[in-house]
Amino acid sequence: MNDIPPAERVEPISLLDGLATTRAIRRYRPDPIPDDDLAAILFAATRAPSGSNRQPARFVVLRDGSHARLAKALLARSFRARWAEKRAADGYAAGSGTDPSSPKARMAATMAYFVDHFEQTPVVVLACLDRGRKPHPHDGASVYPSCQNLLLAARALGYGGVLTVWHTAVEDELRAALAIPDDVFIAATIPLGRPVSRHGPVRRRPLAEVVFEDRWGASAAWAVDPPGARHTASRRASTGHEQADLDR
Ligand SMILES: Cc1cc2nc3c(=O)[nH]c(=O)nc-3n(C[C@H](O)[C@H](O)[C@H](O)COP(=O)(O)O)c2cc1C
């Protein structure tokens, strides 16, 4: 870890600035997250809205207990398998990916670091949905807002993380290891820790491409990005290649 620069100072940040700088962080320092910070992060997660305020979201927090270590080892296997599939499917090693300085290759390097160090991730949160009813198409809408609240709160306290769904290759073993009932939906696996790199501007499509007024496809003259907004490189559906500078 000697090549890791000093951690960023944690400065108070406005909600809007936090929103604009909460990007996916996949490389973590090994420092544990203190209980108070973890409680604050989970509190924010539980402030999220849910349908009829039913509050079906549940959070299994994995640190360094015996179950957690087992679960992290299972997840590490799953993450490595899923990244290997994505790397091949999205052609990360082909084309510009052969140039180590290309965005594609840098993204691949971050991903490799992420999955190779998964067991050392200080905290992994399994965001779950305890349905209590038959599956419904809108179920996810009662758990994913809590995931974003969690990531925003982590950002406010100087931590970083990323919403992932790469637990799926070991889901049955994970349920067995952690006694997660079959009717509970594991919605996301969210690793958290102090970033190796830094928080930074999120890049997205410009407002003009995604905001319509009055009818579908009609541009809105007022829908203008604030000064300094960063954009993704192209209009095509992103594979993530062009985002490689975000967690370098
Ligand atoms: C529904 C959803 C599923 C995701 N699944 C994964 C995943 O399995 N693995 C991963 O590394 N990132 C995953 N991500 C993170 C996205 O890749 C990331 O949020 C996106 O590329 C934007 O990154 P940025 O905020 O750094 O710009 C997921 C994000 C969402 C919203």
PDBQT file of the ligand as one rigid body, heavy atoms in Angstrom, charges set to zero:
ROOT
HETATM    1  C1  LIG A 301     -28.290  -1.225 -11.344  1.00  0.00    +0.000 C 
HETATM    2  C2  LIG A 301     -26.784  -1.098 -11.268  1.00  0.00    +0.000 A 
HETATM    3  C3  LIG A 301     -26.005  -2.222 -11.331  1.00  0.00    +0.000 A 
HETATM    4  C4  LIG A 301     -24.610  -2.129 -11.249  1.00  0.00    +0.000 A 
HETATM    5  N1  LIG A 301     -23.857  -3.263 -11.245  1.00  0.00    +0.000 NA
HETATM    6  C5  LIG A 301     -22.515  -3.174 -11.110  1.00  0.00    +0.000 A 
HETATM    7  C6  LIG A 301     -21.723  -4.350 -10.985  1.00  0.00    +0.000 A 
HETATM    8  O1  LIG A 301     -22.262  -5.462 -10.912  1.00  0.00    +0.000 OA
HETATM    9  N2  LIG A 301     -20.383  -4.208 -10.883  1.00  0.00    +0.000 N 
HETATM   10  C7  LIG A 301     -19.777  -2.997 -10.883  1.00  0.00    +0.000 A 
HETATM   11  O2  LIG A 301     -18.550  -2.951 -10.785  1.00  0.00    +0.000 OA
HETATM   12  N3  LIG A 301     -20.503  -1.855 -10.995  1.00  0.00    +0.000 NA
HETATM   13  C8  LIG A 301     -21.850  -1.926 -11.087  1.00  0.00    +0.000 A 
HETATM   14  N4  LIG A 301     -22.611  -0.780 -11.158  1.00  0.00    +0.000 N 
HETATM   15  C9  LIG A 301     -21.943   0.531 -11.107  1.00  0.00    +0.000 C 
HETATM   16  C10 LIG A 301     -21.995   1.236 -12.463  1.00  0.00    +0.000 C 
HETATM   17  O3  LIG A 301     -21.095   0.628 -13.355  1.00  0.00    +0.000 OA
HETATM   18  C11 LIG A 301     -21.646   2.697 -12.223  1.00  0.00    +0.000 C 
HETATM   19  O4  LIG A 301     -22.578   3.233 -11.334  1.00  0.00    +0.000 OA
HETATM   20  C12 LIG A 301     -21.695   3.472 -13.521  1.00  0.00    +0.000 C 
HETATM   21  O5  LIG A 301     -20.737   2.981 -14.430  1.00  0.00    +0.000 OA
HETATM   22  C13 LIG A 301     -21.437   4.947 -13.290  1.00  0.00    +0.000 C 
HETATM   23  O6  LIG A 301     -20.170   5.091 -12.712  1.00  0.00    +0.000 OA
HETATM   24  P1  LIG A 301     -19.708   6.511 -12.208  1.00  0.00    +0.000 P 
HETATM   25  O7  LIG A 301     -20.701   6.962 -11.172  1.00  0.00    +0.000 OA
HETATM   26  O8  LIG A 301     -18.338   6.304 -11.644  1.00  0.00    +0.000 OA
HETATM   27  O9  LIG A 301     -19.733   7.408 -13.386  1.00  0.00    +0.000 OA
HETATM   28  C14 LIG A 301     -23.998  -0.856 -11.177  1.00  0.00    +0.000 A 
HETATM   29  C15 LIG A 301     -24.795   0.292 -11.091  1.00  0.00    +0.000 A 
HETATM   30  C16 LIG A 301     -26.178   0.177 -11.119  1.00  0.00    +0.000 A 
HETATM   31  C17 LIG A 301     -27.017   1.428 -10.977  1.00  0.00    +0.000 C 
ENDROOT
TORSDOF 0
